């Protein structure tokens, strides 16, 4: 058993050690966005995201963010952590991406609401278009709470240097 565990650790650790330089953590960019929640609440949604690092090269990224939904009976708040895969490098003018993660949902008068607070599965599908060297527009669909909530965002984002 110990020999098997040792071999398994050796097989996993060798590629990770070789790829260690591709893992980076820091603040590499941020975005501001506005959009609409197409669920039953029909809220206006505002948010921000932070580009927090690379997991395995520059295309697989960690992102954190916050969203505020207003316009229904109660304001809603979502704090999320996601992993995104960018199909093209940042040097391209247009970059599509897809990702997923977890979000912590809460709202005003949370104790009176069903399923509040809650942890939601999130899905992101977007497209970023560079307008200047370090600035770009983006459009993003955000499926939240296992696609029970559907949000569409448009926003501005900073881009990493080439």
Secondary structure as UniProt FT lines:
FT   HELIX           2..18
FT   HELIX           20..22
FT   STRAND          24..37
FT   TURN            40..41
FT   STRAND          44..54
FT   TURN            58..59
FT   STRAND          60..70
FT   STRAND          76..86
FT   TURN            90..91
FT   STRAND          94..107
FT   TURN            108..109
FT   HELIX           110..112
FT   TURN            114..115
FT   STRAND          118..132
FT   TURN            133..134
FT   STRAND          135..144
FT   TURN            145..148
FT   STRAND          149..158
//
